[in-house]
Amino acid sequence: MLDKLIVELDKGLRTLCAPAQSARAHPDQDIAEADLSAEDRKHALGLMRVNHCGEVCAQALYQGQALTARDASARQALRQAAQEEVEHLAWTERRIRELGGRPSLLNPLWYTGSLALGVAAGVLGDKWNLGFLQETEQQVGAHLDSHLRSLPADDARSRAIVERMRDDELQHAEMAQQLGAAVLPAPMKAAMKLSARLMTGSSYRI
């Protein structure tokens, strides 16, 4: 139990403090940097900070869900999704630096809350655990689509990252559905959307 606790603590510290690494090539690596106005750069930075914070939350969420998942296939699905989210962390983190900013100062707070939420989802049982994964990824996919509509048209580097992230998230949702995810009740979906709005509004600025 102590070894497991140390491993999970190490995951959290790596997510919050260590630079993330990507096994896949960064989606924007062959795209030239655009000459953005100060206003467009600030807006793109805010959106990429939101996306980075969302990936921090995803790491904590999947970590908590995997801890309490009963079925081996569900655990593996969560770990696979988490690994791809690490790559998303690396992509958004580098893009934030390129735009002249830093990650959200509120990441530790959102990480802690997401970890607790993930543990609670897993305790409910695997079909609800997977249902939570599916709904999360569907909401994130819609959220990333809204960013594609909002990002400066000339910022092709950020847009390439967000497009790849969206595709990955929707694949995760489909994977959860195939594994038997339950459909979450409407009030739970609404609560998840409210939480996402709070995270988005705060991390865009701070």
Secondary structure, DSSP 8 states (H G I E B T S, - for coil): -HHHHHHHHHHHHHHHHS----SS--TTTTS------HHHHHHHHHHHHHHHHHHHHHHHHHHHHHHH--SHHHHHHHHHHHHHHHHHHHHHHHHHHHTT----TTHHHHHHHHHHHHHHHHHT-HHHHHHHHHHHHHHHHHHHHHHHHHS-TT-HHHHHHHHHHHHHHHHHHHHHHHTT-----HHHHHHHHHHHHHHHHHHHH-
